[in-house]
Amino acid sequence: MPYRPPLVTHEYFVADPPELPVRARGEGGLSAVTAAELVAADGAEVMVKAVTTAEETLVVQVGVAGEGVIRVRLSEDATARPRSEGAISLVTPGTYPGARAGVEPGEPIVVDAGSLRAEISLAPWHLRFTDAAGKTLVEQDRGHTDISGRLRTLPFGRSSSNGVPVAYHESFAAAPDEAFAGFGESFTRLDKRGQRPLMWNFDAFGAESQRAYKNIPLYVSSGGYGVLVDSGAPTEFDVCQSTHSVVQIIVPDDVMDYYVIAGPTPSDVLDRYDLLTCRPSLPPKWAFGTWISSGFCVDSQERVLARARTIRERGIPCDVLHLDTYWQTDGHWSDLRWDPVNFPDPEGMLAELKDMGFRVCLWMNPYISHLSPAFSEGDQAGYFLKNQSGETYVADCWHGSFPPCGIVDFTNPRAVEWFTGLLRDLLRQGVDAFKTDFAEGVPADSVAFNGMIGTDLHNVYTLLFNDAVSAVTRDVHGHDLVWARSSYLGGQRHSAQWGGDTYTSYAAMGSTIRGGLAHGLSGVPFWSHDAGGFTGRPTDDLYVRWTQFGALSPLLRLHGTTTREPWEFPAVEEPAVDALKLRYRLMPYIYSAAVEAARTGAPMMRAMCVDYPDDPVAWQADLQYLLGRDLLVAPMTAPEGTRRVYLPRGAWVDYWTGEVLEGARYITVGKPLDQIPLFVRHGALIPVTTPGDTVDVPAEITLVAFGGGDATAEIHDEDGVTIAVATTDGDVLRVAVTGPKRVTGVEIAPVAGAPVRAVIS
C-alpha cells in the first residue's frame, strides 16, 4: 500500500484559494507573446500591440514608475486594473524627470529610468532589464520546450480555459547561484529558491510552513534587483522549483501588472518600494518597551491590577500591559465591550495603570459573535459581509472552538463608521492601542457591500481592517500603532506586526526567526513574535532563550496560551528579566535603528544579506541577524546551548567576553543560559542608558566603545538627533558630541588593543 499521511482537519473558513482549472487533453489556451508592434511612445512609456501563439491581440505597456523603477503591464485592455482596486489601491507609480522612452529604427526600444533600463525587442518579442552601464540584471526567459515542442514553462502571456481567460503569467531567467528572498512572512528558508510562495493569507496555525498570515508579492534578488506584483489575487511564484533556471509568476487577475526595481542592494530595493507604496510608520517610543500579556486566560480587573503591581514590585521593565480575549464577555468576541462582571470599572482601572506608568493594549478582531447584542445591530444595518443569498454570512471563524460570527464589511463606509465608533469610546477611556488579530479569513463565496466577491477581497481585507483601526487610533491619540497579525502589500503603514500563533519549541523559534527576516526583506521593519512561543507552556530554558530573542527583536511581547509572566518561571526569572534589562539599556541604540528604518525602509532586524549582499553565505545564514547596523544576534535555537554562527567579513567582538573574532567564516558558539550569542562590529560606538521601569527620553547617555578606530554614532530620540564622533589618538579615544543629549561617559569595552581612556569634547 502507498503511504498516506494521517487525516487532518480541513479548515473551511481559511480554505485554499480557488484552484486554476486544469486544461483537458488537447485543449489549447496557453499563449505566449511572440511579436509586437509599436502603438505609441512618450517620454516615459511605450505601448505596443502584441500577438500571441493563441492568435490573441494583447496590450503591453512598459514605462518608468520612478528613478530605478520600470512598470510592465500585460492586458487585453490598456485600461484594465487589478480586481483588488475595487477596495483599495495597492501601488502608486511615481515619476522620474530623466525618464526616456527611446525608439530608434532597427534598434531595441529603450526605456530609461536612470539606474534601471528596459530593452524591448519587438520581433521576436523579448524584454531585458539592465543597470545604467548595460549589465543585465534580469530578463524574460526565452521558453523551455520539450521534444514535442510544448512549452514547459509559463511564458509572458495569458492562459485560458474553456475560452475564458484565467491567468496572466511571466517568466524570468535565473542564474544557477541566484538567491531570492521576501514574499512576506514565510517561515521557510529565507532563500526561496526551490519553493512556491503563494500570495494567499492564511490562519497559519503556527510558524513552521509556507502558509503565511502576511503575504507581500515582492522579492529581492542577489542579482541586485527586486520584483513587485500589483495584485490582490492569489499570485503564485514558482521560484526555480519546476525549472531550476526560471522564476515563474502566475497572476489570476484581469491584468499582469509588475514593477522591476533596481538595487543594487536589498536596502536600495526597499527604499524604492516604499516610494511606490508608503514609508513604514514609526511606532511611538513606548511601544519599544516590554509588552506583557494576560495570555489566553480568563482575566479580571483585579488580576490586571495585581499583575501591574507585581511587575513594578519585582523591578521588571515593562511599558505595555496587553489584555487578550477575556476583557470581553466569553462568547461575545469581538464586540468591543468590557465584560461588566470581570471589569466593573474599566475607567478606574485604566487610570490606575496610567499612574503606574503602563500603557494598555486590547485584543480584538473583525468578527462579531452571533451571540453578542452588537451582532444584531450590525446584522440589521447590513454591516457584515453577505452570502450568495444576500443574508449575513455567519462563519465558523474559530474553527469550532467558539460561536460563529459575522464579518465586518469594511467596504461599507457606514460599517466602518459604526465599528470605529466602538473603538473610539475605548480609546477615550484610556486604552492606548489594539491588537488586531485574525482578518486572514474572507470566505471565497462571500459578497461585499461594494460588490466584490470574497476571493478578490480576501488578501486586501486585512489592509481595510487595519486602516480603520489605525485611523481612529491616530485621531484620538496621535499615533497609528496597531499590533497586527495579518497584512498585505503596503502594510508597513501599520506600525507593528507579530508572527502569529507559534508553537513552543526550539524548532518553532527558528522558523519564527526566518519569518521575521523574510518580512523585513518585504518592507516591514517593525515586527515581533510571541516570546516564549504561543501554544502551550515552554520549558524553562526555552522561555529564557526566546525571551532573549525577543529582547533583541524590533518589538517585544511576552504572550501565550498560558502565562508568560517572568515570576511564573521562578527557576529562570532572573536571566529572563536580565534580558529585558539589556533591551532597556540598549534603548538609545534600538530606537535610533527604528528611526532609520522608518526613514529608509531597511529592516531593523536585518538579514545578513542586507549589509552583505555580495556574500553568498549571507543569503543562506538565516537563523541570525543584525539588529541595526552594529549588533549581530544569533538566538540559541537548540537546548544544548551551542550553535554555529556565521560572522561576515571584518572583525567582531563577543559582547560578553570582549574576544575579537575575524569574520568571513562560521564559528561554533556556546553560551550559558543567561547569555545570548551577541557580537558587536569591531570599532562600533554603541549608545546606552540606565534601564528603568519604562522607556523614557533620557537627557544623558553613555557610549560604549568596542575597540579602537574612528567611529560615528547617530542617536535619534524624541528630543532630536545627537551625533558622537570618535577618533583614536594613541591610547586615547576622543569623542566629540553635538546635539541635545549629554554624554556623561564613555565605557571602553575590554577588547584587545582598545584605547586606555576616553576624552569627551
C-alpha positions, 0 to 999 in steps of 0.5 A, spaced: 500 500 500 502 507 498 503 511 504 498 516 506 499 521 511 494 521 517 487 525 516 487 532 518 482 537 519 480 541 513 479 548 515 473 551 511 473 558 513 481 559 511 480 554 505 485 554 499 484 559 494 480 557 488 484 552 484 486 554 476 482 549 472 486 544 469 486 544 461 483 537 458 487 533 453 488 537 447 485 543 449 489 549 447 489 556 451 496 557 453 499 563 449 505 566 449 507 573 446 511 572 440 511 579 436 509 586 437 508 592 434 509 599 436 502 603 438 505 609 441 511 612 445 512 618 450 517 620 454 516 615 459 512 609 456 511 605 450 505 601 448 505 596 443 500 591 440 502 584 441 500 577 438 500 571 441 501 563 439 493 563 441 492 568 435 490 573 441 491 581 440 494 583 447 496 590 450 503 591 453 505 597 456 512 598 459 514 605 462 518 608 468 514 608 475 520 612 478 528 613 478 530 605 478 523 603 477 520 600 470 512 598 470 510 592 465 503 591 464 500 585 460 492 586 458 487 585 453 485 592 455 490 598 456 485 600 461 484 594 465 486 594 473 487 589 478 480 586 481 483 588 488 482 596 486 475 595 487 477 596 495 483 599 495 489 601 491 495 597 492 501 601 488 502 608 486 507 609 480 511 615 481 515 619 476 522 620 474 524 627 470 530 623 466 525 618 464 526 616 456 522 612 452 527 611 446 525 608 439 530 608 434 529 604 427 532 597 427 534 598 434 531 595 441 526 600 444 529 603 450 526 605 456 530 609 461 529 610 468 536 612 470 539 606 474 534 601 471 533 600 463 528 596 459 530 593 452 524 591 448 525 587 442 519 587 438 520 581 433 521 576 436 518 579 442 523 579 448 524 584 454 531 585 458 532 589 464 539 592 465 543 597 470 545 604 467 552 601 464 548 595 460 549 589 465 543 585 465 540 584 471 534 580 469 530 578 463 524 574 460 526 567 459 526 565 452 521 558 453 523 551 455 520 546 450 520 539 450 521 534 444 514 535 442 515 542 442 510 544 448 512 549 452 514 547 459 514 553 462 509 559 463 511 564 458 509 572 458 502 571 456 495 569 458 492 562 459 485 560 458 480 555 459 474 553 456 475 560 452 475 564 458 481 567 460 484 565 467 491 567 468 496 572 466 503 569 467 511 571 466 517 568 466 524 570 468 531 567 467 535 565 473 542 564 474 544 557 477 547 561 484 541 566 484 538 567 491 531 570 492 528 572 498 521 576 501 514 574 499 512 576 506 512 572 512 514 565 510 517 561 515 521 557 510 528 558 508 529 565 507 532 563 500 526 561 496 529 558 491 526 551 490 519 553 493 512 556 491 510 562 495 503 563 494 500 570 495 494 567 499 493 569 507 492 564 511 490 562 519 497 559 519 496 555 525 503 556 527 510 558 524 513 552 521 510 552 513 509 556 507 502 558 509 503 565 511 498 570 515 502 576 511 503 575 504 507 581 500 508 579 492 515 582 492 522 579 492 529 581 492 534 578 488 542 577 489 542 579 482 541 586 485 534 587 483 527 586 486 520 584 483 513 587 485 506 584 483 500 589 483 495 584 485 490 582 490 489 575 487 492 569 489 499 570 485 503 564 485 511 564 484 514 558 482 521 560 484 526 555 480 522 549 483 519 546 476 525 549 472 531 550 476 533 556 471 526 560 471 522 564 476 515 563 474 509 568 476 502 566 475 497 572 476 489 570 476 487 577 475 484 581 469 491 584 468 499 582 469 501 588 472 509 588 475 514 593 477 522 591 476 526 595 481 533 596 481 538 595 487 543 594 487 542 592 494 536 589 498 536 596 502 536 600 495 530 595 493 526 597 499 527 604 499 524 604 492 518 600 494 516 604 499 516 610 494 511 606 490 507 604 496 508 608 503 514 609 508 513 604 514 510 608 520 514 609 526 511 606 532 511 611 538 517 610 543 513 606 548 511 601 544 519 599 544 518 597 551 516 590 554 509 588 552 506 583 557 500 579 556 494 576 560 495 570 555 489 566 553 486 566 560 480 568 563 482 575 566 479 580 571 480 587 573 483 585 579 488 580 576 490 586 571 491 590 577 495 585 581 499 583 575 501 591 574 503 591 581 507 585 581 511 587 575 513 594 578 514 590 585 519 585 582 523 591 578 521 588 571 521 593 565 515 593 562 511 599 558 505 595 555 500 591 559 496 587 553 489 584 555 487 578 550 480 575 549 477 575 556 476 583 557 470 581 553 464 577 555 466 569 553 462 568 547 461 575 545 468 576 541 469 581 538 464 586 540 468 591 543 465 591 550 468 590 557 465 584 560 461 588 566 462 582 571 470 581 570 471 589 569 466 593 573 470 599 572 474 599 566 475 607 567 478 606 574 482 601 572 485 604 566 487 610 570 490 606 575 495 603 570 496 610 567 499 612 574 503 606 574 506 608 568 503 602 563 500 603 557 494 598 555 493 594 549 486 590 547 485 584 543 480 584 538 478 582 531 473 583 525 468 578 527 462 579 531 459 573 535 452 571 533 451 571 540 453 578 542 447 584 542 452 588 537 451 582 532 444 584 531 445 591 530 450 590 525 446 584 522 440 589 521 444 595 518 447 590 513 454 591 516 457 584 515 459 581 509 453 577 505 452 570 502 450 568 495 443 569 498 444 576 500 443 574 508 449 575 513 454 570 512 455 567 519 462 563 519 465 558 523 471 563 524 474 559 530 474 553 527 469 550 532 472 552 538 467 558 539 460 561 536 460 563 529 460 570 527 459 575 522 464 579 518 465 586 518 464 589 511 469 594 511 467 596 504 461 599 507 463 606 509 457 606 514 460 599 517 466 602 518 463 608 521 459 604 526 465 599 528 470 605 529 465 608 533 466 602 538 473 603 538 473 610 539 469 610 546 475 605 548 480 609 546 477 615 550 477 611 556 484 610 556 486 604 552 492 606 548 492 601 542 489 594 539 491 588 537 488 586 531 488 579 530 485 574 525 482 578 518 486 572 514 479 569 513 474 572 507 470 566 505 471 565 497 463 565 496 462 571 500 459 578 497 461 585 499 457 591 500 461 594 494 460 588 490 466 584 490 466 577 491 470 574 497 476 571 493 478 578 490 477 581 497 480 576 501 488 578 501 486 586 501 481 585 507 486 585 512 489 592 509 481 595 510 481 592 517 487 595 519 486 602 516 480 603 520 483 601 526 489 605 525 485 611 523 481 612 529 487 610 533 491 616 530 485 621 531 484 620 538 491 619 540 496 621 535 499 615 533 497 609 528 500 603 532 496 597 531 499 590 533 497 586 527 497 579 525 495 579 518 497 584 512 498 585 505 502 589 500 503 596 503 502 594 510 508 597 513 503 603 514 501 599 520 506 600 525 507 593 528 506 586 526 507 579 530 508 572 527 502 569 529 500 563 533 507 559 534 508 553 537 513 552 543 519 549 541 526 550 539 524 548 532 518 553 532 523 559 534 527 558 528 522 558 523 519 564 527 526 567 526 526 566 518 519 569 518 521 575 521 527 576 516 523 574 510 518 580 512 523 585 513 526 583 506 518 585 504 518 592 507 516 591 514 521 593 519 517 593 525 515 586 527 515 581 533 513 574 535 510 571 541 516 570 546 516 564 549 512 561 543 504 561 543 501 554 544 502 551 550 507 552 556 515 552 554 520 549 558 524 553 562 530 554 558 526 555 552 522 561 555 529 564 557 532 563 550 526 566 546 525 571 551 532 573 549 530 573 542 525 577 543 529 582 547 533 583 541 527 583 536 524 590 533 518 589 538 517 585 544 511 581 547 511 576 552 504 572 550 501 565 550 496 560 551 498 560 558 502 565 562 508 568 560 509 572 566 517 572 568 515 570 576 511 564 573 518 561 571 521 562 578 527 557 576 529 562 570 526 569 572 532 572 573 536 571 566 529 572 563 528 579 566 536 580 565 534 580 558 529 585 558 534 589 562 539 589 556 533 591 551 532 597 556 539 599 556 540 598 549 534 603 548 538 609 545 541 604 540 534 600 538 530 606 537 535 610 533 535 603 528 527 604 528 528 611 526 532 609 520 528 604 518 522 608 518 526 613 514 529 608 509 525 602 509 531 597 511 529 592 516 531 593 523 532 586 524 536 585 518 538 579 514 545 578 513 544 579 506 542 586 507 549 589 509 552 583 505 549 582 499 555 580 495 556 574 500 553 568 498 553 565 505 549 571 507 543 569 503 543 562 506 545 564 514 538 565 516 537 563 523 541 570 525 541 577 524 543 584 525 539 588 529 541 595 526 547 596 523 552 594 529 549 588 533 549 581 530 544 576 534 544 569 533 538 566 538 540 559 541 535 555 537 537 548 540 537 546 548 544 544 548 546 551 548 551 551 542 550 553 535 554 555 529 554 562 527 556 565 521 560 572 522 561 576 515 567 579 513 571 584 518 572 583 525 567 582 531 567 582 538 563 577 543 559 582 547 560 578 553 567 576 553 570 582 549 574 576 544 575 579 537 573 574 532 575 575 524 569 574 520 568 571 513 567 564 516 562 560 521 564 559 528 561 554 533 558 558 539 556 556 546 553 560 551 550 559 558 543 560 559 543 567 561 547 569 555 545 570 548 550 569 542 551 577 541 557 580 537 558 587 536 562 590 529 569 591 531 570 599 532 562 600 533 560 606 538 554 603 541 549 608 545 546 606 552 542 608 558 540 606 565 534 601 564 528 603 568 521 601 569 519 604 562 522 607 556 523 614 557 527 620 553 533 620 557 537 627 557 544 623 558 547 617 555 553 613 555 557 610 549 560 604 549 566 603 545 568 596 542 575 597 540 579 602 537 578 606 530 574 612 528 567 611 529 560 615 528 554 614 532 547 617 530 542 617 536 535 619 534 530 620 540 524 624 541 528 630 543 532 630 536 538 627 533 545 627 537 551 625 533 558 622 537 564 622 533 570 618 535 577 618 533 583 614 536 589 618 538 594 613 541 591 610 547 586 615 547 579 615 544 576 622 543 569 623 542 566 629 540 558 630 541 553 635 538 546 635 539 541 635 545 543 629 549 549 629 554 554 624 554 556 623 561 561 617 559 564 613 555 565 605 557 571 602 553 569 595 552 575 590 554 577 588 547 584 587 545 588 593 543 582 598 545 584 605 547 586 606 555 581 612 556 576 616 553 576 624 552 569 627 551 569 634 547 
